[in-house]
Amino acid sequence: MKVKYIGKPLVALEANKNYDVLSVENGWYRIMTELDEDYLFPPEAFEIVEN
């Protein structure tokens, strides 16, 4: 699944950038960040671009 980050810019994520969801764990998205590390993020910070 591809999602677009719609939250405030962070060091790890760029606003309005699309990211691949590596997995969904307990409803949260595991995403590879700009720091080349994967983390869990709440789904309300993203909008789904492609299932």
PQR file of N, CA, C, O and H, with PARSE charges and radii, in Angstrom:
ATOM      1  N   MET A   1       0.845  -1.169   0.000 -0.4000 1.5000
ATOM      2  CA  MET A   1       0.000   0.000   0.000 -0.0000 2.0000
ATOM      3  C   MET A   1       0.894   1.236   0.000  0.5500 1.7000
ATOM      4  O   MET A   1       1.952   1.259   0.628 -0.5500 1.4000
ATOM      5  N   LYS A   2       0.446   2.255  -0.713 -0.4000 1.5000
ATOM      6  CA  LYS A   2       1.159   3.537  -0.709 -0.0000 2.0000
ATOM      7  C   LYS A   2       0.299   4.557   0.024  0.5500 1.7000
ATOM      8  O   LYS A   2      -0.921   4.602  -0.138 -0.5500 1.4000
ATOM      9  H   LYS A   2      -0.414   2.236  -1.224  0.4000 1.0000
ATOM     10  N   VAL A   3       0.965   5.374   0.837 -0.4000 1.5000
ATOM     11  CA  VAL A   3       0.273   6.419   1.583 -0.0000 2.0000
ATOM     12  C   VAL A   3       1.022   7.738   1.435  0.5500 1.7000
ATOM     13  O   VAL A   3       2.220   7.761   1.153 -0.5500 1.4000
ATOM     14  H   VAL A   3       1.956   5.337   0.969  0.4000 1.0000
ATOM     15  N   LYS A   4       0.292   8.837   1.632 -0.4000 1.5000
ATOM     16  CA  LYS A   4       0.916  10.159   1.606 -0.0000 2.0000
ATOM     17  C   LYS A   4       0.889  10.720   3.016  0.5500 1.7000
ATOM     18  O   LYS A   4      -0.151  10.722   3.673 -0.5500 1.4000
ATOM     19  H   LYS A   4      -0.682   8.818   1.861  0.4000 1.0000
ATOM     20  N   TYR A   5       2.034  11.195   3.475 -0.4000 1.5000
ATOM     21  CA  TYR A   5       2.139  11.777   4.809 -0.0000 2.0000
ATOM     22  C   TYR A   5       1.496  13.158   4.795  0.5500 1.7000
ATOM     23  O   TYR A   5       1.898  14.024   4.018 -0.5500 1.4000
ATOM     24  H   TYR A   5       2.879  11.194   2.940  0.4000 1.0000
ATOM     25  N   ILE A   6       0.493  13.368   5.658 -0.4000 1.5000
ATOM     26  CA  ILE A   6      -0.220  14.642   5.695 -0.0000 2.0000
ATOM     27  C   ILE A   6      -0.022  15.368   7.023  0.5500 1.7000
ATOM     28  O   ILE A   6      -0.676  16.374   7.299 -0.5500 1.4000
ATOM     29  H   ILE A   6       0.166  12.664   6.289  0.4000 1.0000
ATOM     30  N   GLY A   7       0.890  14.843   7.839 -0.4000 1.5000
ATOM     31  CA  GLY A   7       1.170  15.477   9.123 -0.0000 2.0000
ATOM     32  C   GLY A   7       2.188  16.598   8.979  0.5500 1.7000
ATOM     33  O   GLY A   7       2.576  16.969   7.871 -0.5500 1.4000
ATOM     34  H   GLY A   7       1.421  14.025   7.615  0.4000 1.0000
ATOM     35  N   LYS A   8       2.612  17.128  10.119 -0.4000 1.5000
ATOM     36  CA  LYS A   8       3.638  18.175  10.130 -0.0000 2.0000
ATOM     37  C   LYS A   8       4.980  17.575   9.729  0.5500 1.7000
ATOM     38  O   LYS A   8       5.259  16.417  10.042 -0.5500 1.4000
ATOM     39  H   LYS A   8       2.297  16.826  11.019  0.4000 1.0000
ATOM     40  N   PRO A   9       5.819  18.358   9.032 -0.5600 1.5000
ATOM     41  CA  PRO A   9       7.137  17.837   8.634  0.2800 2.0000
ATOM     42  C   PRO A   9       7.945  17.387   9.859  0.5500 1.7000
ATOM     43  O   PRO A   9       7.971  18.053  10.894 -0.5500 1.4000
ATOM     44  N   LEU A  10       8.585  16.261   9.704 -0.4000 1.5000
ATOM     45  CA  LEU A  10       9.460  15.701  10.740 -0.0000 2.0000
ATOM     46  C   LEU A  10      10.823  15.443  10.119  0.5500 1.7000
ATOM     47  O   LEU A  10      10.969  15.480   8.897 -0.5500 1.4000
ATOM     48  H   LEU A  10       8.564  15.719   8.863  0.4000 1.0000
ATOM     49  N   VAL A  11      11.798  15.187  10.938 -0.4000 1.5000
ATOM     50  CA  VAL A  11      13.110  14.809  10.409 -0.0000 2.0000
ATOM     51  C   VAL A  11      12.985  13.502   9.637  0.5500 1.7000
ATOM     52  O   VAL A  11      13.643  13.311   8.614 -0.5500 1.4000
ATOM     53  H   VAL A  11      11.679  15.157  11.930  0.4000 1.0000
ATOM     54  N   ALA A  12      12.137  12.604  10.131 -0.4000 1.5000
ATOM     55  CA  ALA A  12      12.021  11.270   9.544 -0.0000 2.0000
ATOM     56  C   ALA A  12      11.068  11.200   8.355  0.5500 1.7000
ATOM     57  O   ALA A  12      11.195  10.302   7.523 -0.5500 1.4000
ATOM     58  H   ALA A  12      11.602  12.759  10.962  0.4000 1.0000
ATOM     59  N   LEU A  13      10.112  12.136   8.257 -0.4000 1.5000
ATOM     60  CA  LEU A  13       9.116  12.105   7.180 -0.0000 2.0000
ATOM     61  C   LEU A  13       8.936  13.490   6.574  0.5500 1.7000
ATOM     62  O   LEU A  13       8.950  14.501   7.277 -0.5500 1.4000
ATOM     63  H   LEU A  13      10.010  12.866   8.933  0.4000 1.0000
ATOM     64  N   GLU A  14       8.764  13.517   5.249 -0.4000 1.5000
ATOM     65  CA  GLU A  14       8.527  14.781   4.553 -0.0000 2.0000
ATOM     66  C   GLU A  14       7.032  14.943   4.297  0.5500 1.7000
ATOM     67  O   GLU A  14       6.366  13.999   3.872 -0.5500 1.4000
ATOM     68  H   GLU A  14       8.752  12.696   4.678  0.4000 1.0000
ATOM     69  N   ALA A  15       6.507  16.134   4.553 -0.4000 1.5000
ATOM     70  CA  ALA A  15       5.087  16.416   4.319 -0.0000 2.0000
ATOM     71  C   ALA A  15       4.746  16.230   2.847  0.5500 1.7000
ATOM     72  O   ALA A  15       5.523  16.599   1.966 -0.5500 1.4000
ATOM     73  H   ALA A  15       7.048  16.901   4.898  0.4000 1.0000
ATOM     74  N   ASN A  16       3.584  15.659   2.592 -0.4000 1.5000
ATOM     75  CA  ASN A  16       3.039  15.445   1.248 -0.0000 2.0000
ATOM     76  C   ASN A  16       3.848  14.485   0.384  0.5500 1.7000
ATOM     77  O   ASN A  16       3.677  14.457  -0.835 -0.5500 1.4000
ATOM     78  H   ASN A  16       2.952  15.360   3.307  0.4000 1.0000
ATOM     79  N   LYS A  17       4.724  13.701   0.999 -0.4000 1.5000
ATOM     80  CA  LYS A  17       5.499  12.717   0.250 -0.0000 2.0000
ATOM     81  C   LYS A  17       4.829  11.352   0.380  0.5500 1.7000
ATOM     82  O   LYS A  17       4.269  11.025   1.426 -0.5500 1.4000
ATOM     83  H   LYS A  17       4.863  13.724   1.989  0.4000 1.0000
ATOM     84  N   ASN A  18       4.890  10.558  -0.692 -0.4000 1.5000
ATOM     85  CA  ASN A  18       4.343   9.207  -0.674 -0.0000 2.0000
ATOM     86  C   ASN A  18       5.361   8.229  -0.103  0.5500 1.7000
ATOM     87  O   ASN A  18       6.561   8.323  -0.360 -0.5500 1.4000
ATOM     88  H   ASN A  18       5.345  10.824  -1.542  0.4000 1.0000
ATOM     89  N   TYR A  19       4.842   7.290   0.678 -0.4000 1.5000
ATOM     90  CA  TYR A  19       5.668   6.258   1.299 -0.0000 2.0000
ATOM     91  C   TYR A  19       5.002   4.899   1.100  0.5500 1.7000
ATOM     92  O   TYR A  19       3.777   4.804   1.022 -0.5500 1.4000
ATOM     93  H   TYR A  19       3.867   7.215   0.887  0.4000 1.0000
ATOM     94  N   ASP A  20       5.819   3.851   1.020 -0.4000 1.5000
ATOM     95  CA  ASP A  20       5.312   2.488   0.980 -0.0000 2.0000
ATOM     96  C   ASP A  20       5.102   2.006   2.407  0.5500 1.7000
ATOM     97  O   ASP A  20       5.951   2.215   3.274 -0.5500 1.4000
ATOM     98  H   ASP A  20       6.814   3.928   1.083  0.4000 1.0000
ATOM     99  N   VAL A  21       3.966   1.358   2.644 -0.4000 1.5000
ATOM    100  CA  VAL A  21       3.707   0.749   3.946 -0.0000 2.0000
ATOM    101  C   VAL A  21       4.283  -0.663   3.894  0.5500 1.7000
ATOM    102  O   VAL A  21       3.874  -1.482   3.071 -0.5500 1.4000
ATOM    103  H   VAL A  21       3.276   1.188   1.940  0.4000 1.0000
ATOM    104  N   LEU A  22       5.233  -0.935   4.779 -0.4000 1.5000
ATOM    105  CA  LEU A  22       5.873  -2.245   4.813 -0.0000 2.0000
ATOM    106  C   LEU A  22       4.954  -3.277   5.443  0.5500 1.7000
ATOM    107  O   LEU A  22       4.919  -4.429   5.011 -0.5500 1.4000
ATOM    108  H   LEU A  22       5.565  -0.269   5.447  0.4000 1.0000
ATOM    109  N   SER A  23       4.207  -2.865   6.468 -0.4000 1.5000
ATOM    110  CA  SER A  23       3.245  -3.743   7.125 -0.0000 2.0000
ATOM    111  C   SER A  23       2.299  -2.891   7.959  0.5500 1.7000
ATOM    112  O   SER A  23       2.558  -1.714   8.213 -0.5500 1.4000
ATOM    113  H   SER A  23       4.235  -1.929   6.818  0.4000 1.0000
ATOM    114  N   VAL A  24       1.199  -3.507   8.377 -0.4000 1.5000
ATOM    115  CA  VAL A  24       0.257  -2.868   9.288 -0.0000 2.0000
ATOM    116  C   VAL A  24       0.265  -3.699  10.563  0.5500 1.7000
ATOM    117  O   VAL A  24      -0.023  -4.895  10.540 -0.5500 1.4000
ATOM    118  H   VAL A  24       0.989  -4.463   8.170  0.4000 1.0000
ATOM    119  N   GLU A  25       0.599  -3.048  11.675 -0.4000 1.5000
ATOM    120  CA  GLU A  25       0.711  -3.742  12.953 -0.0000 2.0000
ATOM    121  C   GLU A  25      -0.177  -3.053  13.980  0.5500 1.7000
ATOM    122  O   GLU A  25       0.033  -1.889  14.320 -0.5500 1.4000
ATOM    123  H   GLU A  25       0.833  -2.076  11.693  0.4000 1.0000
ATOM    124  N   ASN A  26      -1.168  -3.785  14.465 -0.4000 1.5000
ATOM    125  CA  ASN A  26      -2.135  -3.235  15.422 -0.0000 2.0000
ATOM    126  C   ASN A  26      -2.743  -1.929  14.907  0.5500 1.7000
ATOM    127  O   ASN A  26      -3.001  -1.007  15.681 -0.5500 1.4000
ATOM    128  H   ASN A  26      -1.338  -4.731  14.189  0.4000 1.0000
ATOM    129  N   GLY A  27      -2.969  -1.860  13.588 -0.4000 1.5000
ATOM    130  CA  GLY A  27      -3.589  -0.688  12.982 -0.0000 2.0000
ATOM    131  C   GLY A  27      -2.634   0.432  12.629  0.5500 1.7000
ATOM    132  O   GLY A  27      -3.043   1.405  11.995 -0.5500 1.4000
ATOM    133  H   GLY A  27      -2.759  -2.608  12.959  0.4000 1.0000
ATOM    134  N   TRP A  28      -1.375   0.326  13.018 -0.4000 1.5000
ATOM    135  CA  TRP A  28      -0.374   1.358  12.700 -0.0000 2.0000
ATOM    136  C   TRP A  28       0.439   0.926  11.500  0.5500 1.7000
ATOM    137  O   TRP A  28       0.594  -0.267  11.240 -0.5500 1.4000
ATOM    138  H   TRP A  28      -1.043  -0.465  13.532  0.4000 1.0000
ATOM    139  N   TYR A  29       0.965   1.912  10.759 -0.4000 1.5000
ATOM    140  CA  TYR A  29       1.736   1.659   9.545 -0.0000 2.0000
ATOM    141  C   TYR A  29       3.233   1.618   9.837  0.5500 1.7000
ATOM    142  O   TYR A  29       3.784   2.528  10.457 -0.5500 1.4000
ATOM    143  H   TYR A  29       0.840   2.881  10.970  0.4000 1.0000
ATOM    144  N   ARG A  30       3.879   0.547   9.380 -0.4000 1.5000
ATOM    145  CA  ARG A  30       5.342   0.475   9.460 -0.0000 2.0000
ATOM    146  C   ARG A  30       5.878   1.029   8.151  0.5500 1.7000
ATOM    147  O   ARG A  30       5.595   0.504   7.074 -0.5500 1.4000
ATOM    148  H   ARG A  30       3.431  -0.192   8.876  0.4000 1.0000
ATOM    149  N   ILE A  31       6.667   2.111   8.262 -0.4000 1.5000
ATOM    150  CA  ILE A  31       7.148   2.855   7.092 -0.0000 2.0000
ATOM    151  C   ILE A  31       8.652   3.068   7.196  0.5500 1.7000
ATOM    152  O   ILE A  31       9.184   3.340   8.272 -0.5500 1.4000
ATOM    153  H   ILE A  31       6.897   2.538   9.137  0.4000 1.0000
ATOM    154  N   MET A  32       9.328   2.938   6.055 -0.4000 1.5000
ATOM    155  CA  MET A  32      10.755   3.247   5.971 -0.0000 2.0000
ATOM    156  C   MET A  32      10.882   4.759   5.894  0.5500 1.7000
ATOM    157  O   MET A  32      10.340   5.388   4.985 -0.5500 1.4000
ATOM    158  H   MET A  32       8.896   2.717   5.180  0.4000 1.0000
ATOM    159  N   THR A  33      11.594   5.341   6.843 -0.4000 1.5000
ATOM    160  CA  THR A  33      11.699   6.797   6.932 -0.0000 2.0000
ATOM    161  C   THR A  33      12.858   7.336   6.116  0.5500 1.7000
ATOM    162  O   THR A  33      13.613   6.583   5.502 -0.5500 1.4000
ATOM    163  H   THR A  33      12.034   4.831   7.582  0.4000 1.0000
ATOM    164  N   GLU A  34      12.982   8.655   6.122 -0.4000 1.5000
ATOM    165  CA  GLU A  34      14.097   9.330   5.445 -0.0000 2.0000
ATOM    166  C   GLU A  34      15.432   9.002   6.116  0.5500 1.7000
ATOM    167  O   GLU A  34      16.491   9.244   5.536 -0.5500 1.4000
ATOM    168  H   GLU A  34      12.368   9.267   6.621  0.4000 1.0000
ATOM    169  N   LEU A  35      15.390   8.460   7.319 -0.4000 1.5000
ATOM    170  CA  LEU A  35      16.603   8.092   8.053 -0.0000 2.0000
ATOM    171  C   LEU A  35      17.021   6.650   7.759  0.5500 1.7000
ATOM    172  O   LEU A  35      17.920   6.114   8.407 -0.5500 1.4000
ATOM    173  H   LEU A  35      14.531   8.263   7.790  0.4000 1.0000
ATOM    174  N   ASP A  36      16.357   6.018   6.767 -0.4000 1.5000
ATOM    175  CA  ASP A  36      16.603   4.626   6.385 -0.0000 2.0000
ATOM    176  C   ASP A  36      16.386   3.662   7.539  0.5500 1.7000
ATOM    177  O   ASP A  36      17.098   2.665   7.667 -0.5500 1.4000
ATOM    178  H   ASP A  36      15.626   6.453   6.240  0.4000 1.0000
ATOM    179  N   GLU A  37      15.400   3.961   8.380 -0.4000 1.5000
ATOM    180  CA  GLU A  37      14.987   3.070   9.456 -0.0000 2.0000
ATOM    181  C   GLU A  37      13.469   2.964   9.397  0.5500 1.7000
ATOM    182  O   GLU A  37      12.785   3.923   9.038 -0.5500 1.4000
ATOM    183  H   GLU A  37      14.822   4.771   8.275  0.4000 1.0000
ATOM    184  N   ASP A  38      12.942   1.782   9.755 -0.4000 1.5000
ATOM    185  CA  ASP A  38      11.486   1.638   9.724 -0.0000 2.0000
ATOM    186  C   ASP A  38      10.900   1.840  11.117  0.5500 1.7000
ATOM    187  O   ASP A  38      11.447   1.388  12.123 -0.5500 1.4000
ATOM    188  H   ASP A  38      13.498   1.003  10.046  0.4000 1.0000
ATOM    189  N   TYR A  39       9.762   2.540  11.136 -0.4000 1.5000
ATOM    190  CA  TYR A  39       9.069   2.857  12.390 -0.0000 2.0000
ATOM    191  C   TYR A  39       7.578   2.710  12.184  0.5500 1.7000
ATOM    192  O   TYR A  39       7.087   2.693  11.055 -0.5500 1.4000
ATOM    193  H   TYR A  39       9.318   2.908  10.319  0.4000 1.0000
ATOM    194  N   LEU A  40       6.854   2.603  13.308 -0.4000 1.5000
ATOM    195  CA  LEU A  40       5.389   2.575  13.269 -0.0000 2.0000
ATOM    196  C   LEU A  40       4.845   3.981  13.423  0.5500 1.7000
ATOM    197  O   LEU A  40       5.324   4.760  14.247 -0.5500 1.4000
ATOM    198  H   LEU A  40       7.253   2.617  14.225  0.4000 1.0000
ATOM    199  N   PHE A  41       3.832   4.298  12.614 -0.4000 1.5000
ATOM    200  CA  PHE A  41       3.188   5.610  12.656 -0.0000 2.0000
ATOM    201  C   PHE A  41       1.678   5.418  12.678  0.5500 1.7000
ATOM    202  O   PHE A  41       1.172   4.437  12.133 -0.5500 1.4000
ATOM    203  H   PHE A  41       3.443   3.665  11.945  0.4000 1.0000
ATOM    204  N   PRO A  42       0.949   6.347  13.305 -0.5600 1.5000
ATOM    205  CA  PRO A  42      -0.513   6.245  13.346  0.2800 2.0000
ATOM    206  C   PRO A  42      -1.112   6.521  11.964  0.5500 1.7000
ATOM    207  O   PRO A  42      -0.638   7.405  11.250 -0.5500 1.4000
ATOM    208  N   PRO A  43      -2.134   5.780  11.590 -0.5600 1.5000
ATOM    209  CA  PRO A  43      -2.715   5.937  10.244  0.2800 2.0000
ATOM    210  C   PRO A  43      -3.356   7.292  10.001  0.5500 1.7000
ATOM    211  O   PRO A  43      -3.482   7.707   8.849 -0.5500 1.4000
ATOM    212  N   GLU A  44      -3.765   7.995  11.054 -0.4000 1.5000
ATOM    213  CA  GLU A  44      -4.399   9.305  10.833 -0.0000 2.0000
ATOM    214  C   GLU A  44      -3.424  10.358  10.328  0.5500 1.7000
ATOM    215  O   GLU A  44      -3.849  11.442   9.929 -0.5500 1.4000
ATOM    216  H   GLU A  44      -3.662   7.658  11.990  0.4000 1.0000
ATOM    217  N   ALA A  45      -2.127  10.066  10.334 -0.4000 1.5000
ATOM    218  CA  ALA A  45      -1.131  11.008   9.805 -0.0000 2.0000
ATOM    219  C   ALA A  45      -0.921  10.810   8.298  0.5500 1.7000
ATOM    220  O   ALA A  45      -0.066  11.463   7.700 -0.5500 1.4000
ATOM    221  H   ALA A  45      -1.782   9.185  10.657  0.4000 1.0000
ATOM    222  N   PHE A  46      -1.707   9.904   7.684 -0.4000 1.5000
ATOM    223  CA  PHE A  46      -1.518   9.568   6.276 -0.0000 2.0000
ATOM    224  C   PHE A  46      -2.867   9.476   5.571  0.5500 1.7000
ATOM    225  O   PHE A  46      -3.909   9.281   6.197 -0.5500 1.4000
ATOM    226  H   PHE A  46      -2.402   9.374   8.170  0.4000 1.0000
ATOM    227  N   GLU A  47      -2.812   9.621   4.246 -0.4000 1.5000
ATOM    228  CA  GLU A  47      -3.976   9.282   3.433 -0.0000 2.0000
ATOM    229  C   GLU A  47      -3.534   8.213   2.442  0.5500 1.7000
ATOM    230  O   GLU A  47      -2.419   8.262   1.924 -0.5500 1.4000
ATOM    231  H   GLU A  47      -1.965   9.779   3.738  0.4000 1.0000
ATOM    232  N   ILE A  48      -4.397   7.261   2.185 -0.4000 1.5000
ATOM    233  CA  ILE A  48      -4.066   6.158   1.285 -0.0000 2.0000
ATOM    234  C   ILE A  48      -4.092   6.665  -0.148  0.5500 1.7000
ATOM    235  O   ILE A  48      -5.058   7.288  -0.587 -0.5500 1.4000
ATOM    236  H   ILE A  48      -5.303   7.221   2.606  0.4000 1.0000
ATOM    237  N   VAL A  49      -3.012   6.386  -0.869 -0.4000 1.5000
ATOM    238  CA  VAL A  49      -2.886   6.791  -2.267 -0.0000 2.0000
ATOM    239  C   VAL A  49      -3.197   5.596  -3.182  0.5500 1.7000
ATOM    240  O   VAL A  49      -3.821   5.745  -4.232 -0.5500 1.4000
ATOM    241  H   VAL A  49      -2.226   5.880  -0.513  0.4000 1.0000
ATOM    242  N   GLU A  50      -2.746   4.410  -2.756 -0.4000 1.5000
ATOM    243  CA  GLU A  50      -2.922   3.198  -3.570 -0.0000 2.0000
ATOM    244  C   GLU A  50      -2.969   1.998  -2.633  0.5500 1.7000
ATOM    245  O   GLU A  50      -2.129   1.852  -1.745 -0.5500 1.4000
ATOM    246  H   GLU A  50      -2.240   4.289  -1.903  0.4000 1.0000
ATOM    247  N   ASN A  51      -3.966   1.141  -2.846 -0.4000 1.5000
ATOM    248  CA  ASN A  51      -4.069  -0.060  -2.008 -0.0000 2.0000
ATOM    249  C   ASN A  51      -3.210  -1.164  -2.482  0.5500 1.7000
ATOM    250  O   ASN A  51      -3.192  -2.236  -1.877 -0.5500 1.4000
ATOM    251  H   ASN A  51      -4.648   1.260  -3.568  0.4000 1.0000
TER
END
